[in-house]
Amino acid sequence: MRVAVCQLNSRDQRDQNLAVARRLLEQAATAGAQLAVLPEYTDYLGPGEGAPKPEGPDGEYATFFATAARELGLWVHAGSFHEIGPDDRRTYNTSLVFDPHGELVTLYRKIHLYDVEIAGRVSYQESRSVAPGAETVVADIAGVRTGLSICYDLRFPELYRRLAVQGEARILVVPAAFMMHTGRDHWEVLLRARAIENQCYVVAAGQIGDHEPKRTCFGRSMIVDPWGTVLAQAPDTVGVVTADLDLARLEQIRTELPSLANRRLLA
């Protein structure tokens, strides 16, 4: 199974961001990918006051990527967007997955919200404008059980263990906009850890570069195998990288080093 991660530098021009995303999906399809993954907030990453009006999972954002999936004959994980939330103050940070016919297969709402205070470096309270999701999601993508997550979720291993064990996931997807000051130290380490401990492929698409004053994203989108080996990593620019996932190798790793089967949960 060939997968692609699409690395973007989304800013405050939604139409332009979507046009770039479509171009990258075309590149992924041309490269033979069956699944292409876009990053968090694919359509807009700029000042909060200019954010697009929240939509439902059948709005313009969904229609745009449903059309792309159908026209390109591609499974599309459409990163995430601002979905209508539970009240007037908050949206959901939501991922949509479309099959090659353009049908919406599933959606996932980000569970863990980025509420962080690092003195002199960052002050960000995602929970002020975003409501947390409440459900873990695993979907069959091209016949492979695939667990969904978004960005800050990456720091919570219990989520991924549930996806791998209860959800029987073989692939874990992480669309992200990891900030530079944490990404350079933690991004690859966390992705490889989630791959190793859950014996899954990890497919992580990130935003890259400056998006607004005081916000720079790390990029380095990558695909990691169940042994923790980085199969592909994007350079520091907008673009697409692909890798072939060997599901037989995954099963071999789980058989030879059965750490999931050897779990012993103590009270």
N, C-alpha and C positions, 0 to 999 in steps of 0.2 A: 504494500500500500504506500503510494507516494503522497507525501503531505508537503504543504508550503506554508511558510510564515511570511506575512506581508508587513513590512516595517514602514510606518508613516511618520510624517511630521505635521499632524493636524494642527490647524490654528483657528482663527476666528472667522474664516470664510467657508461656510458649510458646503456650498456648491463646489468650490475648488477642492475641498477635502474629499468629497464623494467622487469627484472626477479622478483624482489620483488613486483612490481605492479601487475604482473600476479598472483603471489601467493595470494595477498590480494583480488584480484577479485574472485579467487577460494573460498576463505573463505567467502566472501560476498554471493556468489551463494549458498554455502553449508548452510549458515544461513537463506536462503529463501528470500534474497533481490530480488526485481524486478529491482531496480536501484542502481548502485554503482557509487560513485563520488570520483575521484582522485584529488590531489592537483595541484596547479600551478607548472609549469615546472617539470612535473612528470619525464621526461627522463634525465634531467640534471640541476644541481644547483651547480655550481662551478665557478672557475675563467673564466672571459669572453673570454680570449684567447683560452680556450679549448672547447668552446661551439660547439655543433654539427652543421654541415652545415644545413642551413635552408631548409625546405622541403615544398612542397605543401600539400594540404589536401588529396592527394592521394599517399603520399610517404610512407616510411617505418614505421613511427610513426603511421600513420592512419591504415596501413595494420595490424600492430601488434595488435591494439585494436579492429579493426573490426573482426579479427580472434578470439580474446578472447571473444567478445560479442556473436559471432555466436556459438562458441564451448561451452560456458557456458549458453547460452540461457538467456542473461542478458542485460538490458539496461546499457550502459557504458557511463558515462561522463568522457572523457579521460583527465581530468585536463586541462593542457595547454602545448603548445610546441612552439618552434621557427619556425614560418611559414615564407616563403619567403615574403619579404616586398615590398614596393613600389619603393625602390631604393637600391643601393649597400650598403648603410650605415646602413639601418634599417630593422629589421624584424617586424612581427606582433607577439603579444603574444595571441595565439589563442586556444580556446577550441573546441573540436569536440565531438559530441554526436552520438552514434551508437545504433541502435535497436537490438533486440535479433537475428535478421537474419544477423547481421553484416553490415547493410546498414547505410551509413552516413545520418543522419536525418537533422542536421544543424551544423553550426559553428558560433562562436562568437569571435570577436576580441576586446581585452581589450580597453576600451575607455579612462579611466583615468590613467595617467602614474605617477609613483612614483618619483617625483622630490622634494627631501627633503634635507635640510641642518640643522642639529641639532649640534650646536657647541660642539666639543669634543666627539661626539657620532656617528654620521652618516653623510656621504656625499654621496648621491646617486642620479643620474640623469638618470632615465630610458629612458627619451625621447632622449638621445644621441644615443641609439641603437635600440629603439623600436618606431614604428609609431603607432599613436592612431587609433583605430577602429572608425567607423562613424555611426554604426547602432545598435539600441537596438534589442534584439532577444528574442522571446518567442516561445517555441516549445511544441508540444504535446508529452509528455513522458508517456507511459503506460496510455494514455487517459487523462492525467492531464496537464493543461497549466502550463508550467515551464519557469520562467524567468532566463536568464543567466547573469552572471557577473564574474569578476575576481578580487580578492584581494583588491587593492587600491580603486576600484569602491565602496567598502563598505562605504566609507566616504562621498558619494554623494547621499543623500536620494532622490533627484529628479529623479535619474535613476530608483530606485526601485518603486517609485510612478508611473512612466510611465509604468513599467512592470506590476504592479498590476492593474492599472486602464485601460489604453489603451490596454495593452496586456492580461488582464484578468487572470493574473498568480495566481495560488494557491500555488505554490512552488517557492522559490527563491534559486538558487544554487550559492555558493561562494567557488570556489577552490582558495587556497591562499598559500602564503609563508610569513605570517605576522612575522615581525622581533620581537625579544624578548622584546626590550625596549619599544615598543609601544603595543605589543600584551598583555602583562601582565596587562595593564591598560585599553585598549580600545577594544580588540577583542570581549569578551563576551558582553560588553555593547552595542557595535554597532550591533552585530548580533541580540541581543534581541530587540533592538530598531527597526531595520528593520522589524522584525517579528511582533511586536506590532502595529507599525504605518500603516503597509500594510495588517495586518491580514492574513498573509501567513505563511506557514511552511518555515523555512530557513535550508538548508542543506549545511554545510560548512566543507570542507576537507582541512586540513592544513599540511604544512611541519613541521617537528619537529627536533630540535637539531642543531648541528654544521654542516655547509656545506663547509665552506672555512674560512680562517682567517678573523676575524672581521664580520662574518655573522652567527648568530644563530637565528633559527626560533622558534616561540612560541609553535606551535602545538595546543593542546586542541581542536581538531576537534569536532564539535558538531552538533546536530540536535535540533532545537528550534520550539515550536509550536506557533500558531497564538496568544496565550495569553502571550507569552514571556517566557514560561516555558521550561527549558532545559530538553529535553527528554533523551538525551544520550550525553556523553562527553568522548572522548578518554583520557586514561591516558598518561603520558609523555613517550611514547614509540611508536615504529612502530606497527601498528595493525589496526583492523577494529572494529567499533561499529555500531549497527543497532538500528532502531526504527520503529514503525508502525505509519504511518500517518493516522489519522482519518478525512477524508474529510467531513464527516457529522458534526463533531465537528467544523471544520472551518466554515461551513455555519451557524451553530448555533451561533458562536461568532459574525459573520458579521450581523446576524439578531438581536441579543440582544443588541449589541453595534455597531450601524451602522455608524461608524466614516467615512468610505469611502463614504457612501451615503450622509453624512452630510457636506461634504466639501463645503466651500464657498470661492472661489478665488477672492480676492480683487485686483483691479488695483493698 
